[in-house]
Amino acid sequence: MPHVDEPSQQQKAAEADVEAVRDDLGPFVVAADATRMAMVFTNAKEVANPVVYANKAYLKLTGWSRDEVLGESFNSLMARGASPEALKEIEKAVGGSHDDDLEICYRRKDGSQFWASVSVSPVKDKQGEIVQHFASFVDLTSFKTEQATCKLLIDELNHRVKNTLATVQSIIRQGLRTSTDPLIREWIESRIFALSRSHNILSRENWKDAGLHDLIDASLEPFANDGRVDRFNVEGVNLRLPPKSALALGIAIHELATNAFKYGALSTEIGKVSITWAIAPSPSGERLILHWREKNGPEVTPPTRKGFGSQVLERGLAHELDGEVQMDYPPTGVVCTINVPVPKIAEDN
């Protein structure tokens, strides 16, 4: 007769624990074996937390057999694929100091990788002592693959949009080559650059939203060179703005900064600009009130007519955001007040 290996003491103990689990939890173990969620139980009364139960879904997910899993310590079981960093988090979870689910990259028996969300929960007896740990595994591989694909698509979209902006700029430059007014070319190109900077911020956030403080910093960056960075005072909560609001306000700040650089406070050595904002109530709902104030620049006189930039500023915000723009020209420096409804995403924050 062929020789048959006797079960090891560890295996016998694990099988005895399995029977105890079945006796204690009976119907629950039957249900756990039928569910599609991968699960294992450990014996928390032993220091190594040996596995006393693994359902069919876990064995199918990992490729291990029940005999290869039972009796193994939980940490050594997880060490078959999880990174050292993930193992530290798993140890915290087993110790009860980690409340969130863990996302780990794990390995099957054949060496292939998969992502899983792991949740470890203690099971207590009537005296409140932890007697078991219950660990569940949710396969996240498809989600992670789709997430990576989406990132690639977004990166490609960002690249193409930037190329499109560069193409638009080239077309405009070609079309204006015969123009005798260099200011027109400069005006158009600078606005495209302003759009590009706002676009970069939104791209970093996957076009979900952008912080107002971040947006203003980016809009002012071209004007902060040559020692001008300390001439801006920007104060306000970093409100999150949806893309439409971010692009419109980015252009508005660019218009104001351009005018200050050419004719206002930034055209002198000591001129300064203050940008502040706050949320104010109104009968129609909360409004975002942003103030642009210049000082220490040339003495200001009210213009006899509105320039093209001012018209774009006022009409753009009125059209895009249902906002209002008030330009004041005291001798000490230009003051601009932008009044727009609080974007929905800012309200939620």
C-alpha positions, 0 to 999 in steps of 0.5 A: 500500500502507498505511504500516506503522510500523517497530518501534522500537529499544526494541521490537526490543531487547525482542523480542531479549531475549524470544527469549533468554529463550525460548532460555535457559529454554525449557520454563519459559517455555512453562509460565509462559505456560500458568499462571493466575498472572500473571508478568513477567521483567525484564532485570536487566543493564540499569539500567531493568530492562526487561520481556522477558517477560509471560505471558498471565495478566498480560496478561489481568489488566491488560488491556495487550497484550504490545507495550505491556509489552515493553521498558518498565522495571519501575518505569514498568510498576508506576507505571501504577497503584501508589501512590508508597508502593507504588512505594518498596516495589517498588524495595526488592524489586527491590533485594533488601531486601524479603523479604515479598510486597507488597500493592498497589492496581493499575490495569488499562488501562481504569482499573479498580482491583484488588488484587494480591500482588506477589512479586519474586525475583532470577534469578542466573547461574552466577557468582551475578550477578543477570541477571533479575527474576521478578515474580508477581502474585496477584489479591487483589481478591475477598479484599479485597472479602470482607474489607471486607464482613466489616468492615462486617458486624462493625461493624454487629454491634457497633452492634446489640449495643451497642443491645441492651445499651442496650435491656436496660438500659432494660428493667431500669430500667423494671422496677425503677422501682417497687423500693424498693431503689436498690442493686439498680438500681445493681448491675444497671446497673453490670454491664451497663456492665462487660460493655459495656467488655469488649465494646468491647475484643473488638470492636476485635479482631474478637472474636478475643481481648483482652489481659488488661492492656487488659481490666483497664485498661478495667475500672478506668477508671470507678474511676480518675477524680478522681485515682485513676489513680495508685492502681492498680498493674497488672503482668503480661504482656498475655496474650491471652484468648478472648472467654469468658475476657475477659468473665468476668474483666472482670466479676470485676475490676469486682466487686472494684473496686466493692467497693473503691470502696464499702468498701475501699481506694478509699473512702479518700484514700490507699488503693491497689490492686495487680493482678498475675498470672503463670502457674504449673504444676500437675498438671492443666496451667498456671494463670493466678494473678491477685492483687488486693491492697488496702492503706491502706484502712479496717481490714478485718473478715471479713464475716459472710455472702457478699454477692451480688457475692462470690457472682457473682464466685466462681460466675461464674468457677467456672462459666465458666472452671472457676476458683477464687476465694479471698477473704482479709480481713486487717486491712490490706486485702482480698486476692483470688486468682483461679486459672483454667486458662490459656486456650488462646490464652494458651498459644499466645502 
